[in-house]
Structures are given as structure tokens and as C-alpha cells.
Amino acid sequence: MGELVHLALRVGYLGDAFHGSQIQPDVITVQGELQRVLRSLGWWKDDEHTMILGSRTDAGVNVRRNGGLLTLERDLYEKIGDRKLVRAMADRLPDHLAVLDATEVPAGWNPRLADHRVYRYRMEGMEGWWADDVDRFQRHLDLFVGTHDVRNFARMEEGKNPIRTVVSAAPWTVGGRIVGFEIVGHSFLWNQVRRIAMAVHQLEIGRLTCEQVHDALHHPDLPVDFGVAPAEWLVLWDVVWESLPATAGPERTMTWQAPPTRAEGAERTMRRRWGAAASAEIEALLHHEWSALGRLHWS
């Protein structure tokens, strides 16, 4: 085996097409599809090359931009370059998995040590959702900002540190309407954002009080379970490493239809049809974002 080159490979994908991001036997995963395509191009050998994704995502979770570490033969990479690598992979991948860019990084670069991660959750997709007071909604989000022991707001894995820092949390608005929230942190535990979403939902509809959430955060030794919000409305918006090039530009402008309400006579069938349309809106948004994030120079 010759000298290896280490590449930061950034990707986006639609969550309902995969059984999560990490490779698993006998099911389709993001990592598995990427390795399949590299193997079909003759660029990958299972016993020589490696791929590590920076952020794990569950089945159903959509991703605007994630990233990972890919190793290839240096001689090969110097022949094809980053543009041909991205284009060749894109030609063999389904539309719901986008390879955005590839950047050489030093040996020892760890994709899991990102500077911060950004998630968005479209809370409109949750049954009974209603938020018409931005100040109140911000107060509810502020409960989670800061450093906490989040054992009551995560699915804990053995050996994981429960201390996590949320840098910021703010309403996500479309056309002046609150559709959900954006949350930023250095790293998140399994199901943490979805559990925060469920707690905020219950705060907004009056099923939880701020005191209950405060106690759950400040007394993690007293177990409580406020539930887990659905995966389909969660978007891993970005994983940011200061060492990688930023892609500046305006966010795509989308006009989304508000969910039907009980006052409009909404019932289960209407909600289900609206949910299908809302999922398509998120899919369209991500395709627009990928078209800008994955822009390559003509050559």
C-alpha cells in the first residue's frame, strides 16, 4: 500500500432513504453507500482505506451538511483531484445523497472534533403545535442554553460524558411564522435535540412548566422522561470545522404552508396530507442548499 491522502469529505442526505449514517450489515446506510460507490470506481479497498463520519444520525434525520474523514491512495488522488472525485461519486449516487466537496487535511485530523454543530427542528410537524409568541418561545429555548448534565434529555450510552454545552438556541422562522428552532452546540448526545424539541413542544402547549424542565436539567440524578420528538422533522443543518473552507451565501428562500389547525376543521387525514407536503418542502430546501454548497468550478 502506498502513501495515503486524508480528505475531509462533506455530504448531505435525506434521512428517510437510509437506516442511519453509520455502516450496518444488511441495510442501506450513508456510509455504506459512499463506500459502495468508491469501491465501484476502483478507488476503495476495505482492508486499506477508512471512512469516519463526523456526526452520527438516526434513520429519518435529514442532513444539510455533515462531514467525515476519507483516506485514499495519494497517487490516485493526485491524478483525479477533488473536482473529479466529487463528480464521479455524484454520477453514481442517488439524488438523495449529495457529495458536496473534498478537502485535504493533515494526518490525525479527527472529524468528530468539530468546532460546533447546528441543528434545526421543524416543530410544526408535531401534533398540536402552536406558537404565536416569539418572546415566550425564546424563554423556553433559553432554558437549555449553557452547560448542563443532560442525562434527562438524551439516550445515554456507556462511557459517554453527560455534560454538554448548548451555545445558542433561537426560533426558526419562515415568513415571520415560527416553524421551529435552531440550536448550536459543540456536540450533542444521542436523541438530545429530539428530546429538547419534545420538551419545548410540551412547554408551548402547557403540558410542562419551566420549573419542571429546570429541575430535570439541574437534578439529573432524579430521572424523568418527557419523550422524544419524531426524527423526520430534524435537520442536521451544519457541522463546522474552522480548518475547512466556509461556503458563504444567502440561505435559500422558501415559502412554506402553515399546518391546518383545529379551528379550520383539521383532522387526522388533513394532518397526514399536510405532513407529506411539509416533508417535500424540507426535501426541496435541502436540494436547493446542496446546489449552492456543492458548487464546483468549471474545468
BELURVEN-V661397 format. One record per residue. N is the residue number from 1. RES is the residue in one small letter. BURIAL is b if it has 9 or more other C-alpha atoms within 8 Angstrom, else e. Layout:
BEGIN
n: <N:N>
res: <RES:RES>
burial: <BURIAL:BURIAL>
END
This chain:
BEGIN
n: <1:2:3:4:5:6:7:8:9:10:11:12:13:14:15:16:17:18:19:20:21:22:23:24:25:26:27:28:29:30:31:32:33:34:35:36:37:38:39:40:41:42:43:44:45:46:47:48:49:50:51:52:53:54:55:56:57:58:59:60:61:62:63:64:65:66:67:68:69:70:71:72:73:74:75:76:77:78:79:80:81:82:83:84:85:86:87:88:89:90:91:92:93:94:95:96:97:98:99:100:101:102:103:104:105:106:107:108:109:110:111:112:113:114:115:116:117:118:119:120:121:122:123:124:125:126:127:128:129:130:131:132:133:134:135:136:137:138:139:140:141:142:143:144:145:146:147:148:149:150:151:152:153:154:155:156:157:158:159:160:161:162:163:164:165:166:167:168:169:170:171:172:173:174:175:176:177:178:179:180:181:182:183:184:185:186:187:188:189:190:191:192:193:194:195:196:197:198:199:200:201:202:203:204:205:206:207:208:209:210:211:212:213:214:215:216:217:218:219:220:221:222:223:224:225:226:227:228:229:230:231:232:233:234:235:236:237:238:239:240:241:242:243:244:245:246:247:248:249:250:251:252:253:254:255:256:257:258:259:260:261:262:263:264:265:266:267:268:269:270:271:272:273:274:275:276:277:278:279:280:281:282:283:284:285:286:287:288:289:290:291:292:293:294:295:296:297:298:299>
res: <m:g:e:l:v:h:l:a:l:r:v:g:y:l:g:d:a:f:h:g:s:q:i:q:p:d:v:i:t:v:q:g:e:l:q:r:v:l:r:s:l:g:w:w:k:d:d:e:h:t:m:i:l:g:s:r:t:d:a:g:v:n:v:r:r:n:g:g:l:l:t:l:e:r:d:l:y:e:k:i:g:d:r:k:l:v:r:a:m:a:d:r:l:p:d:h:l:a:v:l:d:a:t:e:v:p:a:g:w:n:p:r:l:a:d:h:r:v:y:r:y:r:m:e:g:m:e:g:w:w:a:d:d:v:d:r:f:q:r:h:l:d:l:f:v:g:t:h:d:v:r:n:f:a:r:m:e:e:g:k:n:p:i:r:t:v:v:s:a:a:p:w:t:v:g:g:r:i:v:g:f:e:i:v:g:h:s:f:l:w:n:q:v:r:r:i:a:m:a:v:h:q:l:e:i:g:r:l:t:c:e:q:v:h:d:a:l:h:h:p:d:l:p:v:d:f:g:v:a:p:a:e:w:l:v:l:w:d:v:v:w:e:s:l:p:a:t:a:g:p:e:r:t:m:t:w:q:a:p:p:t:r:a:e:g:a:e:r:t:m:r:r:r:w:g:a:a:a:s:a:e:i:e:a:l:l:h:h:e:w:s:a:l:g:r:l:h:w:s>
burial: <e:e:e:e:b:b:b:b:b:b:b:b:b:b:b:b:b:b:b:b:b:b:b:e:e:e:e:b:b:b:b:b:b:b:b:e:b:b:b:e:e:e:b:b:e:e:e:e:b:e:b:e:b:b:b:e:e:b:b:b:b:b:b:b:b:b:b:b:b:b:b:b:b:b:e:b:b:e:e:b:e:b:b:e:b:b:e:e:b:b:e:e:b:e:e:e:b:b:b:b:b:b:b:e:e:e:e:e:e:e:b:e:e:b:b:b:b:b:b:b:b:b:b:b:b:b:e:e:b:e:e:e:e:b:e:e:b:b:e:b:b:b:b:b:b:e:e:b:b:b:b:b:b:b:b:b:e:e:e:e:e:b:e:b:b:b:b:b:b:b:b:b:b:b:e:e:e:b:b:b:b:b:b:b:b:b:b:e:b:e:b:b:e:b:b:b:b:b:b:b:b:b:b:b:b:e:e:b:e:b:e:e:b:b:b:b:b:e:e:b:e:e:e:e:e:e:e:b:b:e:b:b:b:b:b:b:b:b:b:b:e:e:e:e:e:e:e:e:e:e:e:e:e:e:e:e:e:e:e:b:e:e:e:e:e:b:e:e:e:b:b:e:e:b:b:e:e:b:b:e:b:e:b:e:b:b:e:b:b:b:e:e:e:b:e:e:e:e:e>
END
